[in-house]
Amino acid sequence: MTSEQSIPNGDSSTLAADFQKSSLENNSTNEEKLAKADKFKEEGNAEFKKQNFARAAELYTLAIENNPNDPAYYGNRSFAYIKSEFYGSALSDANKAIQLDPKYIKGYYRRASSYLALGKFKLALKDYEFVAKLCPNDKDAQAKLTECQKINKRIAFEKAIAVDEVKKSPFDDINIETLRASKTETDYKGPHLNEDNQLTSEFVTQLMEHFRDQKILHKKYAYEILFKIRDYFKQQPTLVEINIDDDQKFTVCGDIHGQFYDLLNIFKLNGVPSETNPYLFNGDFVDRGSFSLECIFTLFAFKLLYPNRFYLARGNHESINMNQMYGFEGEVKSKYSLQMFHLFTEIFNTLPLCHVINKKVIVMHGGLFSKDDVTLDDIRAIDRNRQPPEDGLMCDLMWSDPQYLPGRSESKRGVGTQFGPDVTKNFLKKNNLEYVIRSHEVKQEGYEIMHDGKCITVFSAPNYCDSMGNKGAFINFTGKDVTPKFVTYTAVEHPKIKPMAYANYQNLFF
């Protein structure tokens, strides 16, 4: 296994030079520090415009170190964190900016965006109400207030009509037998299921080509796939054990995020899934990218075709709040109906949360846990058939991230936890495992190795959101030798439909 690049500790001469430099900087006049802060802010703005949000946040941090009393620096860094999806850190910075200047309007904008992303809609509404009150003639403020009011009204309506007893399944409102007996329109030129309504390899091949040509699968077959996959996943455990033969290759992919044409490229590079070419896709199949339906139907079709050689895990974007915010709900409504979106919501609740491969490698979307001594049996016992909670084992599996420092710290996302190398080591030792594979984070090379090689991140959506410039990656290994081998690739061209084209609340984040 490739070893992790460690953070250099430096020798004594380097440390002395750093100390001398720090001492000189501390002796700088206040005017010089203010000038440095402004310079770092301008450099941060330049990086932000290039959509290099991580570097922008670093430069805003340097500005804050030189002038910790300017709310604009915290506001700018908050925006960079929002763009990086670090909503917990964004919220903290927005609060600091408001503390420094209670009338700093951008601070309320940033805080409201953070609250929205964290699902705290009532708190977001309060901030937009305050901004609209301070700026009654600001059309943008009024528009954001109106949009946030609509969100809260919709949520209140949904709660009002909710039934306290066991909720009726949206599948109950569809007569699948009537659909099966119906005929497709004469002008439909897409793939057809066979007479027994079973998927074949020919159907899946035609389906991918149909989607490549930007055509829609007939609703008769779309609903058939959803019914079949719902019935399958309802019977699956929360933790799935995968057994791979010694000489068989196995592939693990990370986030796809609706980038269908990059998904096709993975199959081109690594081979189409089959009985002899098994895959695991580790969550976040939808949202952000504007071809999420094409991705999810393709993945579901392969799962039905090869149930014991093709695996899917739930990510944090297989949830209703994320889908309503980042585009999947809007895409399903645009291409099919709101009714179909409700079917997806129920299916996502049934997806497994975790996989263990040959009793050696554990794979989950997010990461490890906010408490010690978690066992595989604890994971097996999770009641997963629900929307993700704000804390607990299920939340951590879907939301957590690794950190370089030992121990645990508050999540930069505002959900889950950040866990260090000691946490990873102890978990693996307790459960007799070799290493962790997780996804959930954009990496410039498509993957990252941390925690002495025991925690690997893989991310499979290259040039994420058409803006990040990152590579995508997937992992290959064999059943006998689970040493990971990384394959990286760049983004391929896709039709000129921008990411987030179907997002409902996109204007609330700017």
BAZA-336109 format. One record per residue (C-alpha): x, y, z. Coordinates in steps of 0.1 Angstrom, whole numbers, padded with zeros to 4 digits, always signed. Example, Ala and Ser with C-alpha at 12.3 -4.5 7.8 and 13.67 -1.06 7.14 Angstrom:
<atoms>
+0123-0045+0078;+0137-0011+0071;
</atoms>
This chain:
<atoms>
+0000+0000+0000;+0013+0034-0009;+0023+0052+0023;+0007+0085+0033;+0027+0117+0028;+0034+0129+0063;+0033+0165+0075;+0070+0176+0079;+0081+0182+0114;+0112+0201+0105;+0146+0201+0120;+0159+0224+0147;+0173+0249+0123;+0140+0251+0105;+0121+0256+0137;+0145+0283+0148;+0140+0301+0115;+0103+0298+0118;+0104+0312+0154;+0126+0341+0143;+0102+0349+0114;+0072+0347+0138;+0090+0370+0162;+0097+0396+0135;+0061+0394+0123;+0049+0399+0159;+0070+0431+0161;+0053+0444+0129;+0034+0477+0134;-0003+0476+0135;-0004+0494+0101;+0018+0467+0086;-0005+0440+0099;-0035+0457+0085;-0018+0461+0051;-0009+0424+0052;-0044+0414+0061;-0058+0434+0032;-0033+0419+0008;-0042+0383+0019;-0079+0392+0015;-0073+0404-0021;-0053+0372-0029;-0081+0352-0014;-0107+0369-0035;-0086+0362-0066;-0085+0325-0057;-0122+0325-0050;-0129+0338-0085;-0109+0309-0098;-0131+0286-0077;-0101+0275-0057;-0121+0277-0025;-0097+0257-0003;-0068+0281-0011;-0091+0311-0007;-0101+0299+0028;-0064+0296+0037;-0057+0332+0025;-0087+0345+0044;-0073+0327+0075;-0040+0346+0071;-0059+0379+0068;-0078+0371+0100;-0045+0363+0118;-0032+0397+0109;-0065+0415+0116;-0090+0394+0137;-0114+0423+0141;-0127+0428+0105;-0160+0410+0100;-0155+0409+0062;-0127+0385+0065;-0148+0360+0084;-0177+0366+0060;-0154+0359+0030;-0140+0327+0046;-0176+0317+0055;-0185+0319+0018;-0155+0299+0008;-0165+0272+0034;-0200+0272+0020;-0186+0265-0015;-0166+0237+0000;-0197+0223+0017;-0181+0228+0052;-0213+0243+0066;-0203+0239+0103;-0172+0260+0098;-0192+0285+0076;-0218+0289+0103;-0191+0295+0129;-0174+0323+0108;-0208+0339+0100;-0216+0341+0137;-0182+0356+0144;-0187+0382+0117;-0221+0392+0132;-0206+0393+0166;-0180+0418+0154;-0206+0439+0135;-0243+0432+0142;-0252+0451+0111;-0229+0433+0088;-0254+0422+0061;-0233+0395+0044;-0228+0378+0078;-0266+0371+0079;-0266+0360+0043;-0238+0335+0050;-0254+0323+0082;-0287+0318+0065;-0271+0298+0037;-0253+0276+0064;-0286+0270+0082;-0303+0260+0050;-0277+0235+0041;-0279+0221+0076;-0317+0218+0073;-0324+0245+0099;-0350+0263+0078;-0366+0284+0106;-0333+0299+0117;-0325+0307+0081;-0359+0324+0078;-0351+0346+0108;-0319+0358+0092;-0335+0366+0059;-0363+0385+0077;-0336+0406+0095;-0318+0414+0062;-0351+0423+0045;-0359+0446+0074;-0326+0463+0073;-0327+0466+0035;-0363+0471+0025;-0354+0483-0010;-0330+0454-0017;-0347+0432-0043;-0322+0404-0037;-0330+0404+0000;-0367+0404-0006;-0364+0376-0031;-0344+0354-0007;-0369+0361+0020;-0398+0351-0002;-0381+0319-0013;-0372+0309+0023;-0408+0316+0034;-0420+0292+0007;-0396+0265+0020;-0409+0268+0055;-0446+0269+0044;-0440+0237+0024;-0424+0220+0054;-0452+0231+0077;-0478+0218+0052;-0460+0184+0049;-0460+0181+0087;-0496+0190+0089;-0508+0163+0065;-0484+0137+0079;-0501+0107+0095;-0488+0097+0130;-0494+0060+0123;-0473+0040+0098;-0471+0062+0067;-0486+0049+0035;-0460+0039+0010;-0460+0060-0022;-0457+0027-0040;-0492+0019-0029;-0506+0047-0052;-0492+0030-0083;-0509+0001-0100;-0479-0017-0114;-0499-0045-0130;-0518-0019-0151;-0485-0004-0161;-0471-0038-0170;-0501-0045-0192;-0499-0011-0210;-0483-0006-0243;-0456+0019-0251;-0462+0047-0276;-0453+0039-0312;-0428+0067-0312;-0408+0053-0282;-0375+0040-0296;-0358+0031-0263;-0351-0002-0246;-0378-0027-0237;-0380-0053-0210;-0387-0088-0221;-0421-0105-0218;-0415-0115-0182;-0404-0079-0173;-0369-0091-0164;-0338-0071-0171;-0312-0085-0195;-0277-0074-0203;-0290-0063-0237;-0316-0041-0220;-0289-0024-0198;-0266-0019-0228;-0294-0002-0247;-0304+0018-0217;-0269+0034-0214;-0268+0042-0251;-0304+0057-0248;-0293+0079-0219;-0261+0088-0237;-0283+0103-0265;-0302+0123-0238;-0334+0103-0241;-0357+0093-0213;-0365+0058-0203;-0402+0051-0208;-0421+0055-0174;-0434+0019-0177;-0399+0005-0174;-0387+0032-0150;-0414+0023-0125;-0407-0014-0131;-0371-0009-0121;-0380+0011-0090;-0405-0016-0078;-0379-0043-0083;-0351-0025-0066;-0373-0015-0037;-0383-0051-0031;-0346-0062-0033;-0331-0037-0009;-0359-0041+0017;-0345-0076+0022;-0309-0065+0025;-0289-0061+0058;-0275-0027+0069;-0240-0042+0067;-0234-0063+0036;-0206-0090+0036;-0189-0093+0002;-0168-0124-0006;-0144-0121-0036;-0124-0150-0050;-0087-0149-0046;-0079-0142-0083;-0109-0120-0089;-0106-0082-0094;-0129-0060-0074;-0135-0023-0080;-0146+0004-0055;-0159+0038-0068;-0167+0069-0048;-0191+0098-0054;-0206+0100-0089;-0230+0130-0082;-0250+0128-0114;-0220+0129-0138;-0234+0102-0161;-0208+0107-0189;-0180+0102-0164;-0198+0071-0151;-0197+0057-0187;-0160+0065-0188;-0154+0044-0157;-0170+0015-0175;-0149+0022-0206;-0117+0023-0186;-0124-0006-0162;-0149-0027-0180;-0187-0030-0179;-0200-0046-0147;-0205-0084-0150;-0204-0116-0130;-0166-0115-0135;-0161-0078-0131;-0178-0068-0097;-0182-0032-0084;-0191-0013-0053;-0204+0023-0057;-0200+0040-0024;-0229+0066-0022;-0237+0100-0035;-0250+0088-0069;-0272+0118-0073;-0274+0156-0068;-0251+0184-0081;-0246+0169-0116;-0277+0173-0139;-0277+0137-0151;-0286+0121-0118;-0316+0101-0131;-0294+0085-0158;-0268+0076-0132;-0292+0061-0107;-0313+0041-0132;-0281+0027-0147;-0268+0017-0113;-0301+0002-0102;-0303-0018-0135;-0268-0033-0129;-0278-0041-0093;-0308-0060-0105;-0289-0077-0133;-0259-0088-0111;-0273-0087-0075;-0243-0107-0060;-0216-0088-0080;-0227-0052-0080;-0232-0033-0047;-0245+0001-0037;-0241+0020-0004;-0261+0050+0008;-0244+0084+0009;-0255+0116+0026;-0270+0128-0007;-0294+0098-0008;-0316+0118+0016;-0346+0141+0011;-0331+0174+0024;-0301+0170+0001;-0322+0160-0029;-0346+0189-0025;-0317+0214-0022;-0291+0201-0047;-0311+0191-0077;-0323+0155-0077;-0359+0164-0067;-0361+0190-0094;-0346+0167-0120;-0371+0139-0113;-0400+0163-0114;-0388+0177-0147;-0382+0144-0164;-0410+0124-0147;-0431+0135-0117;-0430+0144-0080;-0447+0110-0074;-0416+0093-0087;-0393+0114-0065;-0413+0100-0035;-0405+0065-0047;-0368+0073-0048;-0370+0087-0012;-0384+0054+0000;-0358+0034-0019;-0329+0054-0006;-0340+0047+0030;-0335+0010+0023;-0299+0012+0009;-0272-0006+0029;-0249+0017+0049;-0218-0003+0050;-0199-0032+0033;-0171-0055+0045;-0150-0072+0018;-0134-0105+0026;-0135-0097+0063;-0106-0073+0057;-0118-0040+0042;-0147-0019+0055;-0163+0006+0032;-0188+0033+0041;-0196+0067+0026;-0186+0091+0054;-0164+0076+0081;-0159+0064+0116;-0177+0072+0148;-0180+0099+0175;-0176+0072+0202;-0152+0043+0209;-0157+0006+0208;-0181+0004+0180;-0184-0031+0166;-0196-0046+0133;-0226-0060+0152;-0234-0024+0164;-0235-0014+0127;-0256-0044+0118;-0282-0034+0144;-0288+0001+0130;-0324+0008+0120;-0315+0024+0086;-0350+0026+0071;-0354+0064+0077;-0340+0098+0069;-0305+0102+0084;-0305+0115+0120;-0284+0144+0132;-0261+0122+0153;-0254+0086+0162;-0238+0057+0142;-0259+0061+0111;-0251+0098+0109;-0214+0092+0113;-0213+0065+0086;-0228+0089+0062;-0212+0122+0072;-0179+0119+0091;-0144+0128+0078;-0109+0119+0088;-0084+0144+0102;-0046+0143+0105;-0045+0151+0143;-0052+0123+0169;-0086+0122+0186;-0118+0137+0175;-0130+0173+0167;-0162+0191+0158;-0171+0185+0121;-0164+0212+0096;-0196+0202+0080;-0217+0207+0111;-0228+0171+0109;-0210+0139+0120;-0175+0141+0135;-0138+0143+0124;-0117+0114+0135;-0080+0110+0138;-0055+0081+0131;-0058+0067+0166;-0096+0064+0162;-0091+0045+0129;-0064+0022+0144;-0085+0013+0174;-0116+0006+0153;-0097-0017+0129;-0080-0035+0157;-0112-0041+0176;-0130-0055+0145;-0100-0074+0131;-0099-0053+0098;-0071-0040+0077;-0082-0006+0064;-0111+0017+0057;-0123+0030+0024;-0146+0060+0024;-0157+0087-0001;-0176+0120+0007;-0148+0145-0001;-0134+0160-0033;-0097+0151-0037;-0075+0167-0064;-0060+0134-0074;-0093+0115-0070;-0081+0098-0038;-0061+0104-0006;-0043+0080+0018;-0043+0090+0055;-0038+0075+0089;-0006+0055+0081;-0024+0040+0050;-0053+0027+0070;-0079+0053+0058;-0084+0058+0021;-0107+0084+0004;-0119+0077-0031;-0139+0103-0052;-0150+0094-0087;-0165+0126-0100;-0138+0144-0120;-0139+0182-0124;-0167+0181-0098;-0195+0205-0107;-0176+0215-0138;-0154+0237-0117;-0130+0220-0093;-0105+0207-0118;-0099+0175-0098;-0093+0140-0112;-0116+0111-0105;-0104+0078-0092;-0114+0042-0085;-0097+0014-0065;-0089-0021-0078;-0077-0051-0057;-0081-0088-0057;-0097-0112-0032;-0063-0126-0023;-0043-0093-0022;-0065-0064-0010;-0036-0039-0015;-0054-0011-0033;-0043+0000-0068;-0056+0034-0078;-0067+0044-0113;-0072+0081-0120;-0088+0098-0149;-0100+0133-0161;-0135+0145-0169;-0150+0138-0203;-0172+0161-0223;-0209+0161-0216;-0240+0179-0230;-0241+0216-0222;-0264+0213-0192;-0248+0230-0162;-0245+0213-0128;-0273+0222-0104;-0296+0230-0134;-0325+0215-0115;-0316+0228-0080;-0346+0243-0061;-0328+0268-0038;-0296+0276-0057;-0302+0314-0055;-0303+0312-0017;-0266+0304-0016;-0253+0335-0032;
</atoms>
